[in-house]
């Protein structure tokens, strides 16, 4: 029998002083059995960074034709395609062909540097692609915030990101590799 996804609920308040964008989002995150808490929270971070009323989660790890998150306009055109992790270069190249902009939030510590050494030359030529790296300590701290029902506040100011659940606050710094 196949394992089912675990459902998490999150209320996410976003105060992005850089864009400016302010909003509260009630989210349902389905964590695939093979997905880690860390990956799920990086998806949630990606939502906070690009929050919009039309931004939505893709179907998940089992669906290769959809991103982790995407923003489509009212006509169905893909305006923003967001991936997390360390996908194959072909996946990102295909996304660049389908969307106006593509963002990758990479995480995984030393594995990111090894992946970039292999894929970076080809990816750096993609002008619609932005590659951001979440620090290993920050992604681990984000995973520590996981609960079945989360109340989170994300503040973004001058490129600095803070995600808090009240008692714990995680500061996230992103390193730009491309874009």
NORKAMO-V415169 format. One line per field, one symbol per residue. ss: DSSP state (a for helix, b for strand, c for the rest). phi: phi as a letter, one per 20 degrees, with the letter a starting at -180 (. if undefined). burial: 1 if it has 16 or more other C-alpha atoms within 10 Angstrom, else 0. A space follows every 10 residues. Layout:
ss: ???
phi: ???
burial: ???
//
This chain:
ss: cccccbbbbb bbbbbbcccc bbbbbbbbbb bcccccaaaa aaaaaaaaac ccccbbbccc ccccccccbb bbcccccbbb bbbbccccaa aaaaaaaabb bbbbbbccca aaaaaaaaaa aaaaccccbb bbbbcaaaaa aaacccccbb bbbbbbbccb bbbbccccbb bbcbbbbbc
phi: .ffefeecdc ddedcdffee bcadceddde eggeeegfff fffffffffc gafefbfffo ffdeecefbb cdffenfeeb dddcncffgf fffffffdcf bccddebpmf gffffffedg ffffeefedd dddeggffff ffffefbfcd dccddcblme ccccdofdcd eddddedbn
burial: 0000000101 0111110000 0000101011 1100001111 1111111111 1100111101 0000011111 1100000101 1111110010 0110110010 1111111100 0110110011 0011010111 1111110111 1110110001 0111110000 1111100011 110100110
//
